[in-house]
Amino acid sequence: MLGVPMLLLAACGNNDQNEDTSANASEPANSNEQAASNSGSDDRVEIEFWHGMGGGLGETLEELVASYNDSQDSYVITPEYQGSYEELLTQFRTVGGTETAPALVQMFEVGTKYMIDSGFITPVQEWIDKDGYDVTQLEENILSYYTVNDQLYSMPFNSSTPALFFNEEKFVEAGLDPENPPRTFSEIKEAAELLTTDDTYGFSMLGHGWFFEQMIATQGVDYVDQENGRAADATEATFGGEEGLRVYEWLDEMNQAGTFNYFGRDWDDLRAAFQNGDVAMYMDSSAGTKDSVNNASFDVGVSFIPHADEIDPNGVVIGGASVWMGSGISEEEQAAAFDFMKWFNLPEVQAEWHVNTGYFATHPAAYDEDIVATEHEETPQLRVPIDQLQATVPGTATQGALITVFPESREQVVTSLEALYQGTSPEDALSQAIEGTNRAIEVSNRANQ
């Protein structure tokens, strides 16, 4: 054991861009004194690690770093909480490339394109090549998001994907088989009809663009052109075809039938609706699995995300955040940063990270560790998102899109879906999302010329 306390904090809404990034996130205690007490001699190289994990996740991260500092006598990592991911990005923009910039910085996945183009980072591939580190030992479908032109730019840190969560008790009452949950759009729609009562809606989806992106990707379609923005800067959105329309029409049909209810954009509101029995099926982050299971007064089922009837599902796009190495710092500081990255990805460390937080293990061998086996035996639902991730078909669609205006595009998608729920036609609502995304891309590209 590495000494990371078994806090068992199911990461159900703190600071994952694909989860609630700010609500309930309280700032962890400053760890400068702890780092100093662990530093031993004055000749240890000390570097800062900026992160956006508040609350219980922040405490877990602090314990993790303390374990690393105690594991060797060459380096000291000082974690510093910078607020939500958006606040963290703003802070990094002001100091990137300067002497005050951190050696390590956590960044949500939709900030990847900005970080690559910023000039403020050193691709971790440089140190992988220099060190001879075998990166192929890590989970391929996690690494792929942060890999561009065969170069790994950052090291995965906290990774999650969506999954379908359902109330097994209500399934039985409705005559549905919890062991054979619905997978396709038509199956979800039919199940929602059976599950809807005077007190319960059959299905809901959070007001967050992440879930729409996943249902586009699993159809094997890129979100934007230029190979999902990976071959060159994207110039337009590509989710406006029949694949995007399938999603909008599916949601519209359930909304019109009264089997769907929109609970808004707040993760906690939708989670509370599920716990209270107000909705029988919804999609959530895999990192919230354990919390959902533990908080429910009923048995919670977990399954793969829904997919259109016409296609064989391609899988999911990884979400969460990765850790980047700053440029403009000394080689010994970069060496410290890379040493921590390697340590963090050890199977035994990843086993405790997975158990303590609910995030995926970046090293598949972590799932063979005893503490994970025990955890999965107690909560077998945790295996479902792992199986979904590992079954994902590699390709640009499931690799994920790279655009600097991803937050703006997500806002356009959510706004258009809210218009759909208010009566706008699926075609017009989807066009609204496409046009808004294209405007944002055009403005960004023009500014960067």
N, C-alpha and C positions, 0 to 999 in steps of 0.2 A: 504493500500500500504506500501511496505517496503522501498521505497525510491530509488530503483535501477532505474536509468534513463532509459527512454524508447528510447534507442539508435537505436533500430530496425536494428541491424547489421546482416544481413543474413550471417551465417557462411559458406562462400563459398570457403574456400581454405586455411585457416590458421590452421596449426598445428594439424590437425587430420590426423593420419597415413593413413586414408583412403581418405585423401584429400592432397593438396599440403602442405608439412610440413615445408617448409622454404621460398619459394619465396614469396615476398611481406610481409614478417613478420618482422616488425620493432620492436625494443625493447621498451616496455612501460616505461614511466617515473618511476624511483625508488620511491617506496612508503614508505620508511622508515620514512621520515618526516611526512607523512600523518598518518602512524600508531602511531608514537610518539604523534602527536597532539590529536589523539583519545584515547590515553591510559589512560587518567584521572590520577588515582593515581598510585604510583610506585608498588603497591602490585598486580597489574593485571599480570597474567601469559602471557608471550609473546612467541609465537612460529613462526617459519618460514614455509612458504608454497612455495615449489619450483614448478614451472609450466613451460609449454612450449607453452604458448599462446601469440603470438605476435600481433602487429597491433591493429585493432579494438576489436578483441576478448580479447586481453590483457587488454584493457581499460575497457571493460565490467566486466572482472574478478576483476579488481582493485575496481570498484564501488561496486560490489557484496560483496567483503570482507569488504569494508568500512561500508556498511550497517550492516553487522554482528557485526563489532566492536562497532558500535553505538547502537546496539540492546540490549547489556548487559554490565555489568561492571566487569566481572570476567576475561575475556580473551582478548588478542589482537593477531590477525593473521597478519603477515607481508608477503605479496606475493612477491616472487622474481623470475623474469624471467630468465631462464637458456638457452634460445635458442631453437632450434628445439628439437623434441622428442629424436632424436639420440644423440644430444649434452647433453640433460638433463640426459639421461641414463648414458652417459660417466661420467658426473659430479657426479652423485649419486654413481656410482661404486667406485669412488675414496674416498668417505667419509662415505659410508654406514657402520653402526655399530659403528661409532666414535662419540665423543661428538659434533662434528661440523655438523653432519648429521641433515637434517631438520626433524621436527616432521610430516610434511605432504609433500607428493611428488606425483605429477601427473605423470602417466605413460601410454603410448599408449598400446592398448590391446595386441599387439604381444609381449610386454615385460612382460606379466603376468607370464609365466613360469619361467623366470629369477627371478622375484621378489619373487615368492613363494620359490624358491630354495636358494635364496641368504643368508637367515639368517639375513637380515638387516631390516626386517619388523615384525610387530605384526599383525596377522590376525585380521581384524576388528570384526570377530565373537566373539573374547574374550570379547570385550566391548559390543557387542550386548547382549551376555548372561549375563554379569555383570549388565548391565543397565536395562535389561528386555525390550529392544527396539523391537517393532513389525516390523520386516523387511518385513513381508509378505504384508504390505501395499504398497510396491513399485512394480514397473513393473517387473513381473517374467521373461519375455524374455530379460530383460536387466541384471538382477541379475545373470541369469544362467551362463553367460560367466565367471564371476568372482567367481563362486562357484565350489569347488572341494571337493569331499567326504563330502558333506553336510556342508561345512564350507565356509562362505563368506570371502574372503581374502581382498577385497578392496571395497570401496564404489563407485558405478558408478558416473561419473561426466559429461563428454560431450560425448553423445552417438548418433550415426547415423547409417544408413543403406543405401544401394544403391537403386535407383529407375530408371525407364525408363522415360526420358524426350523426348518430341516430339513437333514439330512445327505444331500447329493445322491448320494454314493457308495452309501449303503445303499438309496436310492431305486432306483438302477439295478439293484443286486443283487436287489431284491425285484420287479423288473419294472414299477416305477412311473416315470412321466415327470417328471423334475425341472422341465421347462419347462411342465408343466401340473399344479401341486400341488393337493392337495385343498382345498376351500373349505368345504363344508357339514359338518355334524355327521356325517352318514352316510358321507361320503367320508373324513373323518378316521378314523372308526371302522374302515372297511374297509382303509384304508392302514395303520393301526396293527396290524391282524391280519397283514398281509403283512410288515411290518417287524419284528415280534416274533420273536426267536430265543432260544436258550439264553443269549445274552450281552447282548441288547439288548431294551429295552421300546420299543413303538411310539410312545407319547405320554406326556407329563407336563405338569403345570401347577403352578406355584409356589404355596405357601400364602400368598397375598396377595389381598385382596378386590378389588383393582384389576381383575384379569382377569375376575372374575365380573361386575363392574359394566359392563365393556365389552361382554360378551355379552348383557347385558340391554339396554343402550343401542342396540346395533346391530339389535335387534328392534323398535326404536321405542317402547320402554316406559320411562316415568319410574321412577327408583329410589324416590322418595318422592312424596307427594301435593303439592297446591298448586303444580302445574306445576313439579315437581322442586324445590320450596322456593323458587322464584323469584317467585311471585305473593304469597306470604305464608309465615309460618313453617310448615314441614311438621309434620303431626300423626301421620303413620303411613307405614310403608314400603309400597311398591306392587309390589315385585319378587316377591311370593309367588304370582303367578298361573301360568298355563300356561307363560309365558316363562321364569320362574325354574325351574320344574319340568323343562323341556326340558334345561336345562343340567345339573341334578343327575342326571337320568336318564341323560344321555349319558355323564357321567363315571362313574356307577355301572356302566353296562353294560361300559365298557372295563375298569374295575377288576375286575369280576367275571370278565371273560374273561381276565384276566392280561396284557392288552396295555397297561395303564396302570400306572405306578409313581409313588408320591408320594415326592419327595426332600426334603420339609420346607419350611421357611419361609425358609431362607437362600438368597439369590440365587446366591452363589458355589458352593454345593453343587450346585444344578441346572445351572449353567453348566459346572461341572467334569464332571458326568455326561454332558452333551452332547459336550464336547470329548473325553472318554474313550471315546465310542461306546456308553455305557450306555443312552442314549435317542436315538431317531432324530428325533423332532419335539417341540418345546416352544414356549411363548410367552415372549417377552422384551421388554424396552423397546427402542424404536427407537434410543435413544441408545447401545445396546450393539452395534449392527450391525457397525461397523468392527472392534471388538475381537474379536467372535465370528469374523468372517471371517479376521482376521490370526492368531488363536491356533489355529485348527483345522488339522489335518493333512489335511483333506478339503475339498472344495468345499461351501460353505454356501449354501443357498437361503433366500430370504426371501419371504414372501407375506402377504396380508391375513389378519386374524384369522378364525377359524372362525365360522360362523353357522348358525343352525337352518335345516333344509331348508325349512320352511314359509314363510319370509319372504325378501323382497329386502333385503339388508343396508343399514342406514342409515349405517354408518361407525363412527367412533370418537370418544371423548371425550378432549380434551387433558389431559395430565398434566404434572407438573413443578412449576414455581414462577413467581411473578411478583414484581415490585418495587413496593413501596408507598411513598407519601409521608407522612411524619409530620405530624401537626397540632401546633399549639402552638409552632411554630418561626417565625422571621421570614420575611417575604416574600422577602427576598433569598436566604435558605437554601432556600426552596421553589423559587425560580427556578433555583438551582444544581442542585437535584434534577431538575427538569424538563429542564434543558439536557442533563444526562447521559442521561436517558431518550431524548431525541430523537436524540442522537449514537449511542447504542447501537443504535438501530433503522435507522441508515443502511444501505443495501444492502451497501456495501463492508465495513462493520464486521460485519454479520450473515453475510456470506460467510466471513469468517475465524472467526467464532464457530462456525458450522456445521462447518467443516472441522476446527477444533481440538478440538471437543467431541463432535460427533455429534448435538447438539440441532438441532431444526428452526430454520430462519431465520424470524424474525418478518416479514421483508419479502420477498415472493416474488421481487422483482427480484434478490435476492442469488444466486439459483440461476443467473442469467445471467452472473455474474462468472467470469472465466477460472479462478481457483483452484478454484471449485466444479466447473466443467466438467471440469477435470483430475482432481479427486478422484472424481467420479462415473464417469469413464471407467475409472479404476483399480479402483473399488469400485462397480459398478452396483447392487449390492443396496441402497445408500443411497437410491435413487430410489423404492423400493417403498413405504416408510412415507410418503413425501411424497405420492405418488400416492393412497394410501389416505386421508390427511388431506384432500387437496383434493377428493376424491370424496365426502366426508361430506355427508349430507343435513342441512341446518340444521333444528333443532327442539329442544324442551326436553329430549328424551332424550339427544341428542348434545351438547347444551350443557353437560350435567352437573348433578348434584344439588348443592344448597347446604344443608347441615345442620351445626350446630356439633358434633354427636357422630359425625362421619364416622369418626374413628379407632376409636371404640367399635363402630360398625356393622361395619367391616371385620374387627375381631376376632371378632365374632359369626359372620360368614360363614365365616371360616377355621376356627373351632372346629367349626362345623356340618359343613363339608366333611371335616374330619378324622374326625368321627364317621361320616360317610357311608363313608369308606374303611375304617372298622372294622366296617361291617356295618349301620349304621342305615339305614332305608329312605329313599329320596329325599324322600318326602313329609314324614316326621318330621324329617329333617335340615333341610329348607328351612323348616319351621315353626319350628324352633329359631332359625334366623337371623332370621326375621321377628319373632318374639316378643322376642328380645334387642334388636333394633334399636328396636322400638316402646317397650320399657321405657326405653331410653336417651333416646329423643326425649321421652317423657312426663316423665321426671325433669328434663331440661334445660328444657323449656317451663315446668314448674311453678316451677323456680328463677328463671326470668326474668320471671315474672308480677309 
